[in-house]
Amino acid sequence: VTPVDGVFVFVGHVPNTELFKDQLEMDHEGYLKVDSRLHTSVPGVFAAGEAHDNWFKQAVTSAGFGCMAAMEAEKFLAQIE
């Protein structure tokens, strides 16, 4: 047995997006489709992290994309005020 300092646990292979079926555009694997600024097919709805990221699927990308989506949501709200 070799001692280790840490272990990365993979979150999963299937996005948890069933809630949005028939409401937001998805790919054939169930990931939400977004543009480069995380806008979904519905204006004012943004997606981030593992719901749209079918490549990295990691918590760190979820945090970064979540921040990006929040900034886009803020811009969206400012435009409608």
N, C-alpha and C positions, 0 to 999 in steps of 0.2 A: 504494500500500500504506500502510495506516494502522497505526502501532505500537499495540500493546495491552499492558496490564499482566498480563492473565491470561485464561484461557479456562475455561469450565465445560463439562465433558464429561459428557453424559447417560449414565447407567449402562446403561439398557436399557428395553425395553418389556415383557419377559416375566419374571415372577418365577422364580427358580431354586428351585422347591419340588417338583419331580417326585419327589424322595426321599420326600416325605410323602404322596403320593397313596394313597388308600384307608386312611390312618392318621389324618389330621387333616382336619377339615372345611375345604373351600375354596370360593371363589366360582367362577363360570363362567370367569374369566380365570386361575385358578390361584393367586390370592392367599389366604393362610391367613386364615380367619375368626377374629377375636378379639373379646372384649368390651372395655369401656372401660379395663380394667386389664390388657389384653394376654394374658388367659387364652384358650387354644385350647379345642377341643372335648374334649380329654383333660386331666383334672385333673393338675396339676403340670407341664404342658408350656406354655411361653409362647412367643410369637412377637413379633418386633420388626423394625422397619425395612422394608426393601424387600420382605421376604417377606409382609408384610401391608399395607403402605402403597401403595395403588394411586393415590394422588393426587400426593404430592410426589416420591416415588422418589429421594430424595437422601441422600447419605451423612450429612449433618448430622442429618436426622431419624432415620436408623438409629442413630446414636450416642445421641441422646436417648431414643428408644424402647428401646434396648438397656439403658440405665441403669434405666428404669422396669421392664422385664421382670426384671432382676436383683433389684431391690428386691421385686417380687412373689414371685419364686422364694424369696428369703430368708424372707419372711413365711410362705409355704407350708411350707417346711422346718421353721420354728420351731413351726408348729401340729402337725406330726406327730411331733415329738420328745417 
